[in-house]
Amino acid sequence: MVKKKEDIPKWVTDEIQNAKFEKPSPQTRTGYILEIYDKDGKMDTQLYDPVEDGRHIVTMDLPKKLKTSDLEKGVVYEFKFDMLKAPLSKKVVEFLQKEKEIEMNAIYQFNLNSLELLDVGSPESSDDSEE
């Protein structure tokens, strides 16, 4: 049956769902907001410098105290966030590579701590030394 090929075994989903995250690693990156998901308390961000696994686009969990109505999409922010990593077992990594053609050796979670709007596009912030 072809459908079985698409299914992910229970032992794989169990490990992914019950992954144990390591100690948070504080990160600072600049980038901009792509989308805000008020209901879920999350936002998608495009970062200029990649995170550990090479991604530039990450979904961050927002702090409860943050007013999403104050945020703007497409403007440059400095994001301060905690990156949490949960390594996957060799068995799961090999299954994902061989059966699903997915290169993934860990699960990441990103928790926003603070963000600051940067004045990158304003005339006052232009670099006068360019000639």
Summary of the structure (lengths in Angstrom):
residues: 131
radius of gyration: 18.7
end to end distance: 66.4
largest distance: 66.4
contacts: 297
relative contact order: 0.21
helix: 23%
strand: 37%
